[in-house]
Each structure stands twice: as structure tokens, then as C-alpha cells.
């Protein structure tokens, strides 16, 4: 008893520390009988050492004197099947992570104790040991620097022969758990960021350098899995399918950011190995068959997925070597007319990034485009393309820019724009034959054809098409012909007609508010730089093919369609302003003062439980499931932008007043008299509340199974004539509200005269 009290009071003393160490030394074998005791001793030692590192230097001197790390190694070796490894590694991780003094860190990493613990033969099958082991390795890597890294490697004649911390963590590079993958990336980057020449030589030489190739092969497998999802034959744009594509693409992007972090280290040997593997094993195998430069060698990815991957590679990883290599492949078919100039450039230039062939030769990756196409290319640079017939079949990237497939058109155009705006591109403007072609008005014409398609394509395609048109208008000086303007006018009128249709729909009362909200979103999107454009939109376009047109009785789906129509209409307004004035259109003033009588003011401010005037109300009855049949008054009223139908019960003491028991918007009521019961009036009530959800722009309006179910009221009137009067009154008030909103939108819905637009555009250059 006294011993227990003494230990609890003085548990961080030097005497108690020595006692615990001696107790640990007495352990001759670790089994199920003493496992808990050993764990308690290890935990106590770590707690005292962590305390002593900050508070008592004598404790750490004792730690060194008693060779406590050697005891940890001994316990590990005598543990047998006691499963002591996980807590031992956990406590070691805690101790190393919390060490602050350089002296303590240097000691722990010396004497080869840590290497022995790392290299111990663990059984990772069927248990949870792997996360503890990886966390331990990561904790060790967090303490390395130029002074301590040498303590973890074994060297013979200035050559690293063994590096357990690095080689052991690489065994978990393809582990299925995300946490472990993240730890592997963090640990390797910790090592790469320590500027040690011998370590760089080790990690970039076989067999350690195989890690980078394995990374790219793993990335290839993810690209294949993504392509399977993108190319699935089912026509519906299901929520689950989009989720799977998003998850798979996120993993690919994570890998690309890891490659970027490696290249950001800035070590030439490391950058060269990683760049070679990315180009040899990923970029060229998917790009060269895509551009018909050579047949696929067993690794085939569809065009849209290829363009997505390469675009993201340029956006995330980038770098001179990768950007110029990709540009060289893409522009290869357009270099043939300039082969003499290219040959002279290669001969005279000392740079390694001026032209495609010179670049690949200097990067030692020439074989990727040479071995199977000797008839077209000469490795020594004598011919860039010696077979004109072959070149005629190689339309290159423009084959997709002018494709009828809208996903390919936009994805390939994004890739070219990324290259055109890249600061890492070393090609001169005169040699950019492929990139100059995207400035051709024919590309703008192709985009206009997409925008003016009939029936209209989904809003996502229209939106991205308009975004690219805006970028091209700002990309260079361009003059649009009458065909361009006529096509745009057609598209603009179609957009106006779709908005007019929505003014007759069930959400016409929300169009103005939606336009105010989406106007700012549109301006922000059109002004955003190209580098912020995510290439993932190409995958969305590939799987979302549903048109924005279509009949639906679901108010939530109708809402999404209305929002999409408004987005596209605003986009057309902005494009019209850009074409005619060269600048975005300012937000229009859509607010207007409401007008109405005092009675309508009373109705407009009504809420559940409030009192309203019953003068314009029509007596009827309604049956509620929980309250039975009730005598009420139905009051439809429109005042300016507001329109609602109110159900009120007569006030028990005030004959001309009623108490509101239910309210619904006039929009979407669709009053219908029952065919079998002419005194019954059916009203559809919107149950979906757009304010309760963050509705983002969608290109496909998928009808999800859990969509809101609209409600329905059935009102009973004393006579068929009274029922008809009620129906007409609702329609009249609805017409008043709709007409008021149309009057506010009229200035924006004026017909576009292509002649006037042509005259406006003639006064300036685009």
C-alpha cells in the first residue's frame, strides 16, 4: 500500500525511473501472463523520458546510461506471439515525436537501435500492427535532418548500401488504407527534402528507384478504373455513378499532387527519374495512340479520360520538361511543314527544351516514339515526319477540337488553352502551329454550333461552352463574321424562349431572385483565370447527357431545370455584351416597388396564425387527416412579385376577419376540377424548399428516388359554379403575378437583331 502511494506521488522522479528500468530488465520472456505488466512498464518509461526531456536532464542521462533503447530492442526480440509489438511501437512513436532537444534526438537515432527496430521481422498479416509500424516510421522521419540522416543509413565507400527507414516504408506504398498511403507520402517527402547527395543517389538508383515506376503503374490502374466508370453504357446520370467517378478522380489528383511535391524538391536526379517515368509510362502511352502516332501497347484509355488526365497533369504537376513534352506530342503533326527549321534548331541549340525531338533525346526517352515508327521518324533528327500519307491521317488534337462529341471538343480545347497560357512552354510563337489554330474563328464557330444545338444540350455543356467562348474572345484579336453572329443570335433566341417557357412554369415567382443570385456567380465564373478551371468537367460532360428540356411533375426537378435555364440565359446576355461591347454586362436592376390595395397588403403580410380580411374569400370546406372536415375561406391574392393562396377560418368574434391555417404559393397550383366531383377543386402544392439546400450548378437533372413529394389540397365548394369561380379567381391572380414579373424581365427578353449586333461588333476588334 505504501509503495503504491509513493509511486503515485513521485512517479517522475529519477529514483522511480531507475526502478522501472530495473523491473523491465527482469523480464526474460514476454507472454500472455506478463504482457500487461510489460506494457505498463514501457508506458511509464516513455512518460518519464518525455517529461525528463523538458524538465530534468538527469533523467535522460539515466536513459542513455542504462541503454533503455537496447531494452526495447530486447523486449521486441523475446516477445514471441505476445502481440507486444503494437504498444511498443506506439510508445516509441510518442517518445520520439515529443522529443525537443537535438541531443536527445541525436542519441535515439544513433547506435543503430532504431534501425534494428525498423528491420525487425514483424507479422503484419491479419492484425492491426501495420498502422502502428507506419506511424513509428513516420515519427522517426519527422526528426531527420542533414545531421541525423546519416545515422539511419549504412555507407560503404561513400555509397549508401542500406537505408531501412526508406526501404521498409516502400513496402506499404500500395497499401489499401488511405492513412497508411498518406504516411508513406509524408515520410518519403521528409527524406527527399533533406539535401543529402548519397541518399539522392540511393533513391534514384535501382532497385530503390523502382518505387517511382510502381507509383506511375498504380496511377495507370486508377486511370483505367476511372475510364471504366466514364465509359459505362448506362444512359442515366445516376448519383452513385457520379460519386464513384468523383472518388476515383480524387485519388488520381492526390497522386498527381504527390508527384508535384517530389518535383518541387528541386533535386535534378530526382526530378529526372520522376519525369521520365511519368512521360514514358503514362503520358506518351495514352497520348500517342490518341493522336494516331502509334497503336496502343496494351494500355488504352478513352479520349475523354486521356484529355482529362493530361490536363490535370499539366495543371497540377506542370514543369518545363512535362509541359514541353506534352506540347511536342500534341503539336507533332503540325511540325512537318517546318521540319527544316526544326532540324536547324535542334542542330544549333544548346537548350534541351526547344523542340520535341531535342527534348526527348536529352531526357533519354526518345525510344517511346522511335522504336515502332522508324519509317516516320529518325532518331538522329534527319526527318521529323518522312511520310506525308501518314501525316494526313494524323489530324492531331484538332481532330477532337472539331469533333461532334461535345465532351471531346471542350476537353481538347481546355488542354490547348492550358498549354497556350503555360509559362513553362519554351516553343516560340512562330512554331506554335497547333496553338495558333485554336485562335481560328472556326473553333469559335464550332462552339457556337454546340451552344445553338437543337434540341438544347444540357445546361452543363452550354455553360462550359459559353465559358470557352468568353476565354477565346479575350485570348486574341478576332473578327466574327455574319455566320458567327447569326448562329449566336439563334442560340440567344433559343435561350430567351426557354426562359419564357419557365415564366409559364411552376417556379416563375422565383426567377427574379434566382437571376439576382446567379448573376454574380456568372460574373465570377467568367472572370476566373484559366488555371482555376478544373479539367474534371470533361468527365461530367461525358456521363451527363440529359437535355434541359423535358416535362416533369416534380417541383424539385422543375426547380433545377429553372435554375439551369436562368444560368444559360445570363451566360448569353454576358456573351452578347462581350461580342458587342467587349466587356461583361453590369447587373440589371430587377427590383420594383409593389403596388396594391390595403386589402392586398393585409394578405401579402399574412402568416400562419395571423388575421386576414375575408372580403375576397370564397367559402369552402377541406378535410385534414388529423382535424377532420373544416369550414374555411380560400383567398387567392397577388401583389407585385408576391402571390399566395390562403386558407383561413372565420374568427369567432370578428365577422369580417379570419385566422390563417395554411398558406401556399400561387405558382404551381395548377387548379383542376375533379372530373367525377365537379364541386371539388384540386390544388398542387410545392413541398420542395430550395432555400433548405445548397443548389449547385448541374448539367444533368437526375431524378433521385428521395426527391420531395409535392402535396395536394382538395377543396369542396357548395356548387359546381362556385368551384369554377374559385378556379378562375386563382388563375386570374396567378396571371397578375406572372404578368408583373414578365414586365420586369421584358427589357432583357427583347429580340436580338443580328444586324444590329453585327454593326456593334464592326466598331471594335475582338
N, C-alpha and C positions, 0 to 999 in steps of 0.2 A: 504494500500500500504506500509506504513512504517513498519507495523507489519510483512509483508511478507519479506521485506528486512532484518529486524532484525533477523528473524528466519533462513534465509538462511546463514547469516554471522556467527551466534553464535549457530548453531544447536547442537553442542556437549557440550554446557555449562550446568552447574548444574541447573541454573535457567530454561533453556528451558526444561531440563529433568523433573523437578518438574511440569512445565506447562503441558507437555504431559501426565504425570501420572494423574493429576487432570482432564484433559479432558477425559481420559479413565474412571475415576471414575464416571463421569456424565452420562455415558451410562447406561440406565436402562433396555433396551431390544435391541437385535440385530435383525434387519430385513433387507429387501431388500433396504430400504430407507437409512439406515446409514451404510450398510455393508462396502462400500468402505472407509468411514471415519474411521471405527474401524480397518480395515486392515492397513490403513496408520499410525494410532497411534501405533499399535503393531509393525510394521516395524521400526518406529522411535525409540521406546523403545529399541528394540533389537540392533539397530545400536549404540545407545548411550551407552548401557550396555557393548557391545563388545569393544567399544572404551575406556570406563572408566576402564575396567578390566586391560588394559595395560597402560593407560595414567593418569587416575585420580581416585585415591582411594575413593574420596568423592562421586563420582557418585555411586559406588557400595554400599557405606554406605547408601546412599539415597535409593537405590534399596531394601536393607534389611529393612530400616526404614519404607518405605511406603508399604511393603509387596506386591511387584509388582507381584510375582508369584501367590499370592492369587487372584489378579485381573484377571490374566489369567484364573484361575480356574472359577472365577465368570462369565467371558465373555463366557466361554465354556458352562456353565450351562444355561445361558439366551439366547443362540444363536438360539434355536428353529430350524427352517428349513432354516436358512440364509446361510448355507454352509460356515460358517466361520471356521470350524474345520481344513480344509486342510491348509490354510495360517497360522493359529495359530500354528499348529504342525510344519510347515515348519520353521517359525521364531524361535520357541523354539529349534528346532534341530540346527539351525545356531548358536544360542546363546550358547548352551551347547558345541557344537563342538569347538567353538572359545575361550572358557574359558581356561585360562592358569594357574591361581593361584589356589592352593589347597584350600584356604579359600573360594573362590567363588564357587568351585565345591561342597565342603562340605555343604555350605549353601543351594545351589539349591536342593541337594538331601535330605536335612533334612525337617522337618515339614510336611512330608507326602504329599506335594503338587504334586510332580512328580508321586507318586503312585496314587493319585486321578485322575490326568490327564490320566494315563495309564488305569485305571479301568473304565473310563467314558464310557457310553453306546453309541458307535458310530454306524452309519448306513453305513455299507460297501457295501450294495447291489446297484449295478447299477451305481457306481461312481468311481472316481479315488482317493478316500480317503486312501485306503489300502497302497499304496506306501509311502505316507506321514507319515502315522502312523508307519509303519515298520521302516522307516528312523529315526523317532523320537526315537523309542525304541533302535535302533542300536547306535544312538548318545549317549544315556544315558549309554548303556553298555560299550561304549568306555571310560567312565570316572570312572568305578568302580575299586576298589582295596580292599585290606583286611580291610582298614579303612572305606571305604564308602559303601561297600556291605551291611553292617548291617543296613544302613539307608533305604534300599529298601525292607527289609523282616520284617515280623511280627512274633514275637517269643513268645512262652508260655512255660515256664519251660525248657529252652534250646532246644526247638524243634521248627523248623520253621513251622508255621501254614499257612502262606500266602506269596507268592512271585509273585506279579502281573507281574513284568517285564518278568519273565520266563514263567509263565503260559499263559500270553496273546500272547507272540510271538509264542508259540507252536501251537496256533490256525491257524497259517499260514504255518505250516510245509509242508502241501500238496498243497500249492497254485500253480497255473499253471504258474505264471510268474517266469522266471529264476532269475531276480533281487531280488525278494522277497525271494526265496529259498536261495540265496546266503546270504542275510541279516540274515535270520534265523540261518544259519550255523555259521556265524561270531558272532552273538550275543550269541548263546549258548556256543561257544568256549570261548568267553570272560568271561563268568560266570564260566565255568569249570576250566579255568586256574587261577582263584582266589582260593587259598587254604583256603577254609572255611569248617570246619568239619560239621557244621549244614546244610549248603547248600548242601554238598555232600550227606548227609543223606536224605535230602528232594528230590533231583532229582533222587536218586536211589531207592526210596520207592514209592509204589502205592499211588495215581494214576499217579504221575508225571513220574514214570519210564515207563509207558505205551508208552511214546514218543519213546523210543528205539525200542520197539516191532513194533510200527507203521512204523518206518523207515525201518525195515527189511521187513515188509509186502509190503511196497511201492517198495522196491528193488526187491522183488519177482515178483510183477506185471510187472516191467520193464524187468525182465528176461523172463517172459512169452511172452511179446510183441516182444522181440528180437528173441525168438525161433520161433515165427510165421513167422517172416521175413526170418530167416535162412532156415526154412523147407518149404518155398513156393515151389509149384510144378512146376512153370515155369522154363524152361530149360535155358533160356537166362540169361546171367550175365549182366543185364541192369545197366546203370549208376545210374538211380533213385533208384533201389533196393540197390545197394552198398551204396548210400548216406543215405538211411533210416537206414540201418544196422549200419553205422558209427555213426549217430546221437544217435541212441538208445544205442549203446555200450558206447558212450561217457558219457551219463547220468549215466550209471551203474558205470563206472570208477570214475566219480565225487563223487558218493555216497560212494564208497569204500575209496576214499581219505578222505572223511569226517569222516568215521569210524576210519581211521588211526589217524587222528588228535585228535579224542576223546581218543583213547587208548594211544596216546603219552602224554597225560596229566599226566599219571603215577599214578593216584589215584586208589588203589586196588578195592574199591567198584564199582567205575565207570567202570573200565576195566572188572570186573566180570560180571556185568549186560549186557554190550555190547557184550562180548564174548559169554555168554550163549545164547543171542537172535540170534546172527549170526549163531552159531552152531545148536541150536535147531530148528530155523525157516527157515534157508536157507541151510546150508551146508549138514547136515545129511538128510533132506528130499529129496535132489536131489542126493546125493552120494550113500546112502544106497540102494535105488531101482536100481540105475545104476549098482551097483556091485552085485545085486541079493541077498542082505542080507535081504531085506524085500520089500513087494509090496508098490507101491506108495500110499500115503494117500491123493489123490486128487490134489497134486502139482507135475505135471510131466513136465520135461524139457528134450529134446532130449540129447543124449550122447555128441554130439559135443559142444552144448551150455553149458552143465554141466561142461565139462572139461575146457572150456574157462572161465567160471565164477569162478570155484575153483582155477584155475591157477592164474587168476588176483587177487583173494583174497589173495593168498599166496604172490604174488609179491608186491602188494600194502600195504595190511594190515599186514600180517605176524604175528609175535609174537609167543612165545613158546607155549601157550595154543592152538592156532588155528593150527599152523604147526603140532604139535604132535597129535592133534585130527584128522586132515585130514590124516596124515600118518597112524594113527591107523586104521581108516576105510578102507583105501586103502590096507593096508597090512594084514587086518584081516584074509582073507582066508589062508595066509601063516604062521599064528601063530600056527595053530593046532598041527603040529609035535613038537612044543616046549611048549605045554601047562603046563607041569610040571615045567619047568624052569620059565615060566611066572608066574605061581601061587606062586612059591617060591619068585620071585622078588617082587610081589605085597605084599606078607606077610611080608617080611623083610625090604622093602624100606620105608623110611620116605618121599621121594620125591613124588610130585603129578604129575610128568610128565614122568615117566619112561615107563609105558606101557599104552596101550589104555584103558583098563578097569579101571585101577587105576586112570588114568587121568579123565575119565568121572565121576567116582564115587566122586572124590574130587571136581569136578566142579559142582556137583549136577545136571548132565544132563544124568544120567545113563538110565533114562526111555526111552530115544529116541531109544535105541537099545534093551531094555529089555522087554517092556510090551507085544509086539506081537510076541516075539520069545523066550518064556521061554523054549521051547523044545530044543533050540540050545544053550542058554546061561543061566548061573546062575549069578544073580546079586552079590552074595557074592564072586564070583570068583572061585567057585569049578570046573566049566568047562568053558573053552573058546569056545569050539565047541564040543558038545557031539554027533553029528550025522554025521558020515563020508559020508553018502549018500548025505546029504545036502551040505557038503563041496565040494564034487566032482562037483556039479553044480555051485559052486561059483568060477569061474575062476579069479575073481577079475580084477585088472587093466590090467593084461597080456592078458585078453580076447580082449582088444582093441589094445594093443601093437602089437599083431599078427593078427589084423583084416585086411580084404581085403579092407576095407574102408580107403583110404589114409589119409583123414582128421582125422579120429579117431586114426589111428596109430601115426601120428605125434603129435596130441594134447595130447594123453595119455603119450607119451614119454616125451614131454615137462614137464608135471606135475610131472613125476617121477624124471626128472633131477632137477627140481626146489627143490623138497624135498631133493634129494641127496646132493645138494650144500648148503642147508639151514644151517646157523649157529645156528638156534633155535631148530634144531632137537636133541632130547635127547636120541634117540634109539642108542644102541651100534651097532657096525658094525656086530657083530655076529647075532643080531636079525633082521637085515635088509634083510630079505629073499626076499621081493619083489624088493627092490632096487638092490640087487645083481643080480637079474635075468635080469635087463636091460643091464648088462655088458656081458651077454652071447652072443657069436658070432651069435646065431640065430637071435637076434634083428638086428644085422648088416646085416645079410643075408636078412631079411625082408625088410630093407631099400634098399638094392641093387636090390631086385625084383621090387620095386617101380621105382627106377631110370632106370631100364632096360626094363620097360613095353613097349609093342609094340601093337598098335601104341603109340608113346610117349605121356605122360601126359603133361598137361600144364606146362609152364616154372615155374610158382609159386610153384607147387608141387615138381618139380625136384629140384628147388633151395633150398627149405626148407629141402627136404630130404638130399641133399648133406651137408647142414649146420649141421644137426643132425649127419650125419656120421662123419664129422670132429670133432664134440664135443665128440662123443663116442671114436674116435681114441685117443683123448687126455685124456679121462676120466680114463682109466686104461690100464694096460698091457694086450694086446690081440694079439693072433696069428691067422692070417687069413688062411683058408685052400684053397685048389685049387678051390673048388666050389665058394668061395667068389671072388677069383681073376678072375676066368673065367666069372662070372656074371658081375663084374666090367668092364672087357675087352669088353664084349658085349655092355654094356652101353656106354663105351668110344667110341667104333667104331660107334655106332648109332649117337652119338653127332658129330663126325667127318663127317659122311655122311650128316647130316643136315646142317653143316656149308658148306660143298662142294656144297650142293644144293643152299645155299644162294649166293655162288660165281657165280652162273648162274642166279641169280635174279636181280631185278631192283635196288638194293641198294649195289651191290658188291663194288662200288667205296668208300663206307663209312665204310666198315667192319673194316679196319685197324684203322681208327680214333675211331670207336666205341670200338674196343678192347682195345685201349690205355686208353680210359675214364673208361671203365668198369673194367679194371684190378685192379685199385686202389680201386674201390668200392667193388670188390670181396674180396680183401685182408682185407679191413677194416671190412667187414661183418663177415668174418671167424674168425677174431681176437677179435670180440666184446664179452664181457662176457655174460654169460647166463642170468644174471639179466636184461640185456638190451633187451632181446628177448621179443617182445610183444606177448601175447597169442592171440591177435586178428587175427593172421594169420590163425588160425583154422577156423574162420568164413569165411575168404576169400576163403579158400580151399573148404569149404562146398558149396559155391554159385558159384564158378568159376570152371567149369568142361570142358571148351573148350580146345581142343587139340591145340598144337602149329603148327601142320601141317594143311594145307588147302590152296586152291588156292584162290587168290584174285586179282582183278584188281585195287584195291585202293592202292595208293602209301603210304598213311599214315598208313594203316593197315599192309602193307608189311614191312614198317619200324619197327613197333612194333614187328613183328614176327622176323625180322632180329636181333634186339637188344636182344630179349629173347634167340634166338639160340646162340648168342655170349656169353651171360651171362652163359648159361648152359655149353657151351664148356670150358670157362675159369674155371668154377667150376670143371669140370672133370680133367682139367690139374692140378689144385691145389690138388685135391684128389689123383691123380696119384702120385704127388710128396710126399704127406704125407704118402701114403702106402709104397712107395719105399725108401724114404729118411727121412721121419719123420719131414719134415719142408715144409713150403709153398714155392712155386716156385717164383723166382725173375722175375720181369717184363722183358720180352724179348725185344731185340732191333728190332723194326719193321721198323725203318726209313731206307731209302735207297736213294742215290743220283739219280736224274732223268737223263735220257740221251736222246739226240735228236739232230736234226739239227737246224741250225739258223732259218729256216722257222718255225719249230715246236715251237721254243722258242717264236717266234713272235705270234703264235697262242695261246700258253699257257698263255701269259700275256694279252691277249685281254680282253677288257671290252666294255660295251655299249658306242658307240660313238668313240671308238678308231679306228686307221687304222691298217689293216692287209694286208698281201701279198695274192694275189688272184691266185697264180700259181697253187695250187692244187684244186682250187674251181671248182664246176660244175654249169654252168648257169642254172637257172630255174626261175619259177615265183611263187609268193604267193599272196593270197588275204587276206588283213587285213580288218576287219569290218569298221574301221574308215578311212583307207587310200586307199582303193581300191586295184587293182592288181598292183604289183610292180615287176620289173625285178631285180633279186638278184643272188648271188652266194652262194651255200651251200658248207661249208668247214668242214668236219669231221676230227678231229685230236686227237691223243692220244700221250701223252709224259709222261712216267713213271706212276705215280699214277693219273695223271690228264687226263681227256678225255672229250671233249665237241664238239658240233656241232655248227657252227657259220653261221649266215645269214648276208651277207654283201652286200651293194650296191656299185656299181663301183664308184670310186672317179671321180668327173667331170674333174679334171685336171691331174690326175696321172693314167695312163692306167693299171699299174700292182698293184695298191693299191685299197682297198675298205674300206668303213666305216661300222662298226658293227652296225646292227639294232636289233639283237636278239641273245641270247646265251642259250643253253640248255645242260645238261649233256648227255654224250653218254649212260650212264647206264639207262636202262628203255625205250629207244626209241622205241624198237620193230618195226623196219621199215617194212611196209606191203604195197604191191602194190594193188591198188583198182581193184577188180575183173571186174568191168564194165568199168573202165577207166584205161587201162594199162600204161598211162603216168602220173598217179597220185601216189604219194608216201605219205602214212600216217605215221606220227611220233607221238608217245605218249610222253607227256612232264610232268615230275613230278612237280606238283604245291605245294606239301607239303614241308615245310621247317622245318626240325627237330630242327634247331637252334632257332626257334622262340618260342618253347615250352619246358618247363622243363619236359622231358620224364622220368618218374619213372618206376621202375620195375613193370611189370604187369603180373598177372597169367592168365588173360583171355583177349583176344583181342576183345573187344566188338566193333561191327561195329556201331558207333554212327551215327545218322542221319545228323549231321552237319559236317561230315568229308570232307576234302578238295577234290574238284573235279579236276581230272587231266585234263590238256589241251591237245590239239591236233593240230598239224600243217599238212596241206596238201600242198605238193609241186608239181607243174606241170612242166614236162620236155618236151623238143621238140619232143622226140620219146620214144617208149617203151624201146628201147635198152638203151637210156640214163638214163631212170628211173631205170632199172635193175642195171646198172653200179653204180648209186648212192647208191642203197640199199646194194650192195656188198661192196662198199667202207666203208659205215657206219659199217657193220658187221666186216670188216677187222680191222678197227681202234678200235672197241669195243673189238675184240678178243685180240689185242695187249695190251690194258689196262688191261683186265681181266687176261691175262697170266702173266703180270708183277706182279700183286697183288698176284696171286697164287704162284709165285716163292718165294715171301717173306713169305708166310704162310706155305710153304712146310715143313720146319723143325718142325712145330707144328702139322702138319697133318700126320706125319709118323705113320704107323700102329703100334699098341701096341701089343707086343708079350707077351701073358700071361705067357709063360715060363720064359722069362727074368724078368718080374715083380715078379714072384714067387721067383726067385733066389735072386733078390734085397731085397725082403722082408724077405727072410730067414736069411739075415745077420744082422737083427736087430729085436728087440721086439717092438710090437706096444702097 
